Each structure stands twice: as C-alpha cells, then as structure tokens.
Amino acid sequence: MFLRTSKLATAIVLFLATGCAKVPPDPIPKLLKNKPAAVFVFLSPDCPLSQNYSPTLNHLRSQFQPNGIEFYAVFAGKPFVDDFIATYKITSPVLMDSDFRLADFFGATKTPEAFVVDPNGNFIYKGAIDNRAPELGQQRTVITEHYLLDALNSIVQHQTLRLKQTPSVGCFIERRTD
C-alpha cells in the first residue's frame, strides 16, 4: 500500500527533524523538487546481500547522478555503520532510521530493498535491485533481470516502467522490542 505525496514529504521532513545521525548533503525538500527521482535503498551491515550489492549501488549512483537522480543508503534501527561504509565504500548519502519511521513509511521489510520516488513523492518502483538472489541463501551466477536499472532507465528516457514492484529477497529488518 503506497501513501500519498504529501505524506512522503512530511514523513521525510519529520524523520530528519527528529534526530537522524547522518543526513544527505541537500535538504530533502530540494531532493523532491526538480529531480526526476530519488532512490532510497535499505541496507544492513550484517546482511551479506547488502554487502554484495554495495558495488552495484555505487555504480548505479554514479551512472544516474548526472541525470539528477540521487541515491540514499538507509539503515534502520541502530546498527554500527561506520565500518560498513568504509569497507564497502558507500558513496551515497546515509540516512540513519533509528526509530524505523522511514522503514514504516516505505513498508521496508528486508535489506537490500529499493524504493524510487518521483519529485512529487509518488512511488515509481519498489523492490529488488535485480534477480541475483531468487531466494535467501541462493545466488545466480548470471543476473538476467535488472529491475532497478530498468526503472531508472525508463525514468531518464521518459518511458513507462515495465515493472513497478518486485518481491525483495534479503535479510529481514529486525526490530527490537526492549
């Protein structure tokens, strides 16, 4: 279930105002205006798939940033991310979602999981980065579907997206109840 545009902007502004540790270099309202899209990817330092996808995400960011599309690495909960960022050379601005507000808003349940929104805050794409992992614990040697890449190419080329949602495979976003 996707929420309305104004709720996205409000949720992100509230999230930033309530204490995330690291924020993107540009204010979120600027991100949602005059940009073809923004990509929020939920990651976890302990998730092997998050580790494996880091080079792919860095490459996609470098490929699409010249087109005005920014990527954000979102870490839900209170993980220790500094070593992960350094080890996997994360180039995207990092958002710390310590209270799970962004995870709740986006409906993120796994890492890695990508969400693409347009300048009005409408969801364009939600789901897996590609079909590298058909199931948890399995990986293909040849990737045959590039879901996030295809979505971003469609945006840049002003074409209709073939897929707007795919199931994510990865580590569950764990919530502590203490």
URDAKA-V868923 format. One record per residue. N is the residue number from 0. RES is the residue in three letters. OMEGA is omega in whole degrees, -180 to 180 (999 if undefined). D_CENTER is the distance of its C-alpha to the mean C-alpha in Angstrom with 1 decimal. Layout:
{{N RES OMEGA D_CENTER} {N RES OMEGA D_CENTER}}
This chain:
{{0 MET -179 17.1} {1 PHE -178 15.3} {2 LEU -175 16.6} {3 ARG -177 18.3} {4 THR -176 17.3} {5 SER 178 19.3} {6 LYS 177 17.7} {7 LEU -180 14.2} {8 ALA 180 15.8} {9 THR -179 18.0} {10 ALA -178 15.4} {11 ILE 179 13.4} {12 VAL 177 16.8} {13 LEU 178 18.2} {14 PHE -178 15.4} {15 LEU -178 16.1} {16 ALA -175 19.8} {17 THR 165 20.0} {18 GLY 172 19.4} {19 CYS -174 16.1} {20 ALA -178 17.2} {21 LYS -179 15.3} {22 VAL 178 14.2} {23 PRO -178 13.1} {24 PRO 178 16.3} {25 ASP 177 16.6} {26 PRO -178 16.9} {27 ILE 179 14.4} {28 PRO 176 17.2} {29 LYS 180 17.7} {30 LEU -177 14.1} {31 LEU 179 14.7} {32 LYS 174 18.1} {33 ASN 176 19.4} {34 LYS 178 16.1} {35 PRO -179 15.5} {36 ALA 171 11.7} {37 ALA -178 8.7} {38 VAL 175 5.1} {39 PHE -180 2.6} {40 VAL 178 1.5} {41 PHE -178 4.8} {42 LEU 174 7.7} {43 SER -179 11.4} {44 PRO -177 14.3} {45 ASP -175 16.5} {46 CYS 179 14.7} {47 PRO 179 16.2} {48 LEU 175 13.5} {49 SER 178 11.0} {50 GLN -177 14.0} {51 ASN -177 14.8} {52 TYR -177 11.5} {53 SER 177 11.5} {54 PRO 178 14.1} {55 THR -179 12.5} {56 LEU 176 9.3} {57 ASN 179 11.9} {58 HIS 179 14.0} {59 LEU 178 11.7} {60 ARG -179 11.1} {61 SER 179 14.9} {62 GLN -172 15.6} {63 PHE 178 14.0} {64 GLN 176 14.3} {65 PRO 176 18.0} {66 ASN 178 17.3} {67 GLY -180 15.8} {68 ILE 180 12.1} {69 GLU 177 10.1} {70 PHE 174 6.9} {71 TYR 175 6.0} {72 ALA -177 5.9} {73 VAL 178 6.4} {74 PHE -179 9.5} {75 ALA -178 11.3} {76 GLY -179 15.1} {77 LYS -180 17.1} {78 PRO 172 16.4} {79 PHE -171 18.1} {80 VAL -174 15.6} {81 ASP 179 18.0} {82 ASP 179 19.3} {83 PHE -179 16.0} {84 ILE -180 15.0} {85 ALA -177 18.5} {86 THR -175 19.0} {87 TYR 173 15.9} {88 LYS -180 16.2} {89 ILE -178 12.6} {90 THR -179 13.0} {91 SER 170 10.0} {92 PRO -175 10.9} {93 VAL 174 10.3} {94 LEU 176 10.1} {95 MET -178 12.3} {96 ASP -172 12.1} {97 SER -179 15.6} {98 ASP 175 16.8} {99 PHE -180 13.9} {100 ARG 178 14.1} {101 LEU 178 10.4} {102 ALA 179 10.2} {103 ASP -178 13.4} {104 PHE -178 12.6} {105 PHE -174 9.6} {106 GLY -179 11.6} {107 ALA 179 9.2} {108 THR -176 11.8} {109 LYS 173 10.8} {110 THR -6 9.1} {111 PRO 176 7.5} {112 GLU -174 5.9} {113 ALA 177 3.8} {114 PHE 179 5.0} {115 VAL 179 7.2} {116 VAL 179 9.9} {117 ASP -176 13.3} {118 PRO 177 15.5} {119 ASN 180 17.0} {120 GLY 177 14.0} {121 ASN 178 14.5} {122 PHE 178 11.9} {123 ILE -178 12.2} {124 TYR 177 10.3} {125 LYS 172 8.8} {126 GLY -175 9.1} {127 ALA 177 9.7} {128 ILE 177 9.3} {129 ASP -178 13.1} {130 ASN 178 16.1} {131 ARG -177 16.7} {132 ALA 180 17.0} {133 PRO 177 19.0} {134 GLU 178 19.6} {135 LEU -180 18.9} {136 GLY 178 21.2} {137 GLN 175 21.6} {138 GLN 177 20.4} {139 ARG 173 21.8} {140 THR 178 23.6} {141 VAL 178 22.8} {142 ILE -177 19.6} {143 THR 179 20.8} {144 GLU -179 17.8} {145 HIS -171 15.0} {146 TYR -177 12.9} {147 LEU 177 10.0} {148 LEU 180 12.8} {149 ASP 179 15.1} {150 ALA -179 13.1} {151 LEU 176 12.7} {152 ASN 178 16.3} {153 SER 179 17.4} {154 ILE -178 16.1} {155 VAL -178 17.8} {156 GLN 179 20.9} {157 HIS 179 21.1} {158 GLN 177 21.3} {159 THR 178 20.6} {160 LEU 177 17.6} {161 ARG 178 19.1} {162 LEU 178 16.5} {163 LYS -180 14.4} {164 GLN 174 13.4} {165 THR 177 13.7} {166 PRO 177 14.0} {167 SER 174 11.7} {168 VAL 179 13.8} {169 GLY -179 13.3} {170 CYS 179 14.3} {171 PHE 173 14.6} {172 ILE -175 13.3} {173 GLU 178 16.8} {174 ARG 178 18.3} {175 ARG -179 21.6} {176 THR -178 24.4} {177 ASP 999 26.8}}
